[in-house]
Amino acid sequence: MTKNQLQLALIAAGALFLLFLAFNTIGGNGVLSSSETVQLSSKQIQRSVNRSFPLSHSSTQVNINLKNPKVILKEGWEHIAINLDLNLSEKKRRANRTVFKSVYNGKVTLSGSLNYSPKSGKISLKDIKLRILNSKNINARKIAQIEKSLIPVLQKKFSRYPILRLKGKQFKHKLNQLALNNVEINKNNISLELALK
């Protein structure tokens, strides 16, 4: 074998090796498999959210009840919204006894962004915010009370009942190697891109 033939053979072998590597790192759809895509339908999300409600919470001054969650997804949003029925009762003293009197019945919108925990595989809501609809019927002090009482409770609840818990068998990579890279929301579903850290 001449020197030129040897060089050509080495080049060909190198090219074949590169093709082999590419074949093993590219998924069947022709995209580099350093990321994974998870699709969540609005029905899946609604079923998950339903597990957290109805929710009741009492503090020293107020009793709060939330029920009838309805998930709202809109294209271009970076968060999930949930409309809920809210009942607020306030502690009152009457004839030497304490009673809770209903002071507000209405709607509240809860919203939060999605968080992925590599350790547990949970996709849950974080940075929860509340907005009381028809807030003219309730004063600012009570709104602040509701937010202060409810947000930590809701955060804990959504951590316990995540939107989804991923299982390692679903993916090419270990879950603790992935991080949430991108979220796309439209009217009917959410597309989550998990990429290698």
N, C-alpha and C positions, 0 to 999 in steps of 0.2 A: 504494500500500500504506500503510495507516494505521500509526501508531506501535505499537498493540497487536498488529497482524498481524506487524509486523517483529520484535517481542519474542518472539512465539510461534514464528516461523520460526527464530530464533536458538536458542531453547530446544530445539526439535525437532532442529536440526542438532547441537547439543551432545550430546543424548541418543544420537543415532545414532553420533557419534564415540566416545562412551563404550562403546557396545555393540560397536563395531568393535574397540576396544582389549581389551575383556573376551574377545571371541571369539579373539583372537590370543594371549592369555596364559593361557587355560584349555585344558587338554588335553581329549581326547575323552571322558574319564571324568568331566568336570565338576569336576576338582580343579585348583587353581592349579598350573601347571607349573614352579614354582620348585624342585621336588624331583623326583628320579628314584628309581624302585624297582628293585632288582636281586634276583632270586630265585636261590638256590643250593640244589640238591637235595643230599641226603646222599650220593647216588651220585657227583655231581660233586666234592664235597669229598673223598670217599674216593679217587677217581682222582687228584686233585691231590696228596693226602698220600702216596699210594703212590710218587710220583716221588722222594720224599726218603729212602726206605728200601729195603733195609737200610742202616744207617749204622754205620760203625766209626770209633772215635777212640782214639788212643793218646797217653798222656802219659808222663812219665818213670817213673811208678809203676804206672799201671793201663792196661788195655786194655778198652774198652767196646764192646759190640755191641748194636744195637737193630734189631729186625725185626718183621714181622707187625703192621703198624699197623691198628687198628680204631677208626674215628671214632665218637664218641658224642655225640649231640645230645639235650638235654632241654629241654622247654618251660620258659620262665622263666629259663633260664641266660643269662648274658651272655658266655659263653666257649665255645670248642670243647674237647672232651677227646679224647685219643687214647690207647688202651691199647696197650702194646708189650711184646714179650718182651725181657728184658734179660739179657745175659751179662756178668759182670764178672770179669776176670782180673787178678791182682796179680803184680807183678814179684818174683821170688824168686832168690836166689843158691844155686846147687847145683853143687858140685864145680867151682869156678872158672868157672862159666858162668851166664848169666842166662836164666831161663825165666819164662814167664807161667803161673801156676796159677789155674784157675777157682775163684773163691771165692763166687760167687753166680749162680744161675740163677733168674729169677723174672719178675715183672711190674712194670711201671712205668706210671704214668699221667702223661701230659704234658697241660698245659692252657695255653691262651692266648686273649687277646682279639683281635678283628679290628681291623686298621689299614688305612686307605685312604691311599695316596700320590697326591695330585693330579697330581704331575709325571709319574709313570710309569704311572698308572692301575692300579697293583697293589693287590690286597686280600690281605694276608698276616697271619700270626700275630705278635703282639707280647706282651710281658710274660709270657714263657714260665716256667712253674713245673713242677717234677717232684715226684711223690710215689711212693715205692717201696712197693709192696704187700708184705705179709708182712715188714715191716721188722724184726721181731724176729730174723730170720735174718741180719741184717747190722748191724754196729755204726755208731754215729753218725759216726765219723770217715770211714768209707768212704762213707756217704751224702753227707757234705759234699764229699768228693773227687769223687763222681759229678756232683753239682750244679755244682761249680766248673768241672769239665772240659766238661760237656755243654751247659749252657745257652747259652754264646756260640756254640758250634758249631751248635746247633739254630736259633738266631736267624738266623745267617748262611745256613743251609740254606733256611729258610722264606722268607727275603728273595729268594734265588736262584730258588726254585720257589714262587711265590705260590699262594694258594688260587685266585685268578682274576686275570686281567689284562684290564681293561676297554678297549674300543676306542671312540674318539670318535664313530664313525659310529652307534653304538647310541643316542646321546642327543641331546636338543635343545640342551644346553648343553656348552660346552667342559669337558673333564675337570678342567682346572686351576682351574675356577671352583667346583667342587663339594667338599663336605666330608661326612664320614660323620656323619649326624645321629642315626640310630637303628638298633638291631639287634634283630630279633625272632627268637627261636629256638624251633622246635618239634621234634617227634620226627623229621620227615622233611625239613625244609628250613630255610633261613635267609632272612629277608627283610631286605635292607639298604636304608635310605633315605638317599640322597645329596641334600643340599640346597645351594642357592647360598650361598656364604660371605657 
